[in-house]
Amino acid sequence: MPIRVALIATALLAATAPAHAAQRLEVGQSGVLHTTALACPTLDGMRAVLQTAKADFEAGVAKGAAEGCKSFGKGTEVFVVEVPNAVLACVRPKGEKACVWTAQDRFHATD
């Protein structure tokens, strides 16, 4: 299940967030996913999925589906729309109309 794999990777990031603070991305940058990434339509939804997964991974997977989250595969091109903190960012995957919330360490900037 792609959402399951993406949630595992994202949950691991949430546990090690301070180590990634130096990699903060900027609005307007383009990038590419270097691994599968879980992405949710809202910031609150993403936070709820991560919080639920901390306590019960299977419930986190179900919460992800309920929040409308989906996974994007390695190599997906993205555009950074919003960066409220050093862990999460709202990015617009190529071909999508709206941005989705995901972990910043799932992609690297290409510009």
C-alpha positions in Angstrom: 0.0 0.0 0.0 1.6 3.3 -1.1 -0.1 5.3 1.7 1.3 2.8 4.3 4.9 3.2 3.0 4.6 7.0 2.8 3.2 7.2 6.3 6.1 5.2 7.7 8.6 7.5 6.1 6.7 10.6 7.3 6.2 9.4 10.8 10.0 8.7 11.0 10.6 12.3 10.0 8.3 13.7 12.6 10.3 11.8 15.3 13.6 13.4 14.0 12.3 16.9 13.0 15.0 19.0 14.7 17.7 17.3 12.6 16.1 18.6 9.4 15.8 22.3 10.4 18.8 23.4 8.3 17.1 22.0 5.1 14.2 24.5 5.2 12.9 25.2 1.7 11.6 28.5 0.3 8.4 29.5 -1.3 8.8 29.5 -5.1 11.4 26.8 -5.3 10.9 23.8 -7.6 11.9 20.4 -6.5 11.6 16.6 -7.0 10.6 13.9 -4.7 13.5 11.5 -3.9 11.2 9.0 -2.2 7.5 8.1 -1.8 5.7 10.9 0.1 2.4 11.1 2.0 0.6 14.3 1.2 -2.7 15.6 2.7 -4.9 18.4 1.4 -4.8 20.4 4.7 -2.1 21.1 7.2 -4.4 20.2 10.1 -5.1 16.9 8.3 -1.4 16.1 7.9 -0.8 16.9 11.6 -3.8 14.7 12.6 -2.5 11.8 10.6 1.0 12.1 12.1 -0.4 12.4 15.7 -2.7 9.4 15.2 0.1 7.3 13.7 2.3 8.0 16.7 -0.2 6.2 19.0 -1.5 3.6 16.5 0.0 3.1 13.1 -3.0 1.3 11.6 -5.3 4.1 12.9 -2.9 6.5 11.2 -3.3 4.8 7.9 -7.1 4.9 8.3 -6.9 8.6 9.3 -4.8 9.3 6.2 -7.5 7.8 4.0 -10.3 9.7 5.8 -8.4 13.0 5.5 -8.1 12.5 1.7 -4.3 12.0 1.8 -2.5 10.2 -0.9 1.0 9.2 -1.8 3.2 10.6 -4.6 6.0 8.6 -6.0 9.7 9.2 -6.3 10.5 11.5 -9.2 7.3 13.6 -8.9 8.1 17.3 -9.7 6.8 19.8 -7.1 6.6 23.6 -6.6 6.8 25.0 -3.1 3.7 27.1 -2.2 3.9 27.5 1.5 6.5 26.8 4.3 5.1 27.4 7.8 7.9 25.6 9.6 11.0 23.5 9.2 9.2 20.2 8.9 6.2 20.5 6.6 5.5 22.3 3.4 2.6 22.8 1.0 3.8 21.8 -2.5 1.9 21.6 -5.8 2.8 18.4 -7.6 3.2 18.7 -11.4 -0.2 18.3 -13.0 -2.2 19.1 -9.8 -4.3 22.2 -9.3 -3.8 22.6 -5.5 -0.9 22.3 -3.1 -0.8 19.4 -0.7 1.0 19.2 2.7 4.0 16.9 3.1 7.3 16.5 4.9 10.1 18.8 3.5 12.7 16.0 3.6 10.7 14.0 1.0 12.0 16.2 -1.8 15.0 18.3 -2.7 15.1 21.7 -4.4 16.1 21.8 -8.1 16.6 25.5 -8.2 
